[in-house]
């Protein structure tokens, strides 16, 4: 069920987002019809690849799908610039590196 939920969320990002779906397809260099087919959670023969998913997130600047995935795994996301400076004995650089790898 998680897979269909994830694909549906990606479909919503593309079809209901602030950038028209045809523009998203141009930005990620994927034919519009192929993109729509890969975003269809009920099409068992076409799958949305992780590379395409990443390109959609970059093109739309919509991270809601990443937040959904993190929540499903028991994590949360926050921007690197929102991290508080490290406390005594810990460098800020180390905190950023750890945060980015979670």
N, C-alpha and C positions, 0 to 999 in steps of 0.2 A: 504494500500500500504506500509506503514511503516514496518509492520510485514514481508512482503516478502523481502523488501530491507534489513532488519536486518538479516534475514536468509541467503540471498544471500551473504552478507558481511561475515558472519560466514563461509559459504561454501568456499568462496575465501580464507579466512585465512587458512583453513585446507587443501584445495586442491592445493593452489598456494603458500603456505608458505615455509619457509626454512626447516621445519621439515616434512618428509613424512607423509601422512595421516595415514598410518598404524601405524607409531610410535606414532602419536597423540592419536590414539585409544587405544594403549597399555598404554600410560601415564595416560589417564583419565579412564582406566579400563572399556571400553565400546566396545562391538564387532564392528569390522570394518563395517560390513554390516548395523548394526543398526545406527551407527554414520552417514554413508552416507545417509541413508534414512531420518534421522532427519534433516540433512543439506539440503535436497532437498526442495526448496521453493515451488515446484509444487505438492508435496505429501500432500494431505489434511488429510491423516490419521496418519501421524507421525509428531510430533512437537518437536522442540528443547527446552528442559527445561532450565530454568535459571541456575540451578546448573551445567548442562553440559556446558553451555555457559561459566560460570565462570571458570570451569576446563580447557576448551580450551584456554581461555585467559591466565591463569596461565602457562599452558604447553608450549604455543607458545611464550609467552612474547610479544604478538601483541595486543596493546590496541586500534587499529584503530576503532574497533566496539564500544568501550566505548567513544571514541572521537565523533563518528557519533551520538551516543545516546545523548551525552551532547549537541552537536550542535543543534540537533532537538528540544531540550528542552530549548535552549537559554543560554546554559552554555559552559564553556570551562574546560579542564583538564590541570593540571600541576603537576609535581612531588613535593612532600613535600619538598625535598631538594632544590627546586628552589624558595621557598618562602623567601622573604627578611626578615631580622630580624625586629621585631616589633618596632614601634616608641615609643617615651616616654610614659610611663604609661601603656603600653600593654605588657604583657609577651609573649615571643616567643612560649611558650607552648600553650597558649590560641589560638594563630593564627593557629598553627598546628591542634589543635582540631577542630576549626571551619572549616578549609579547608578540613579536612578529612570527615566531615559530609555533605558537599554540594553535 
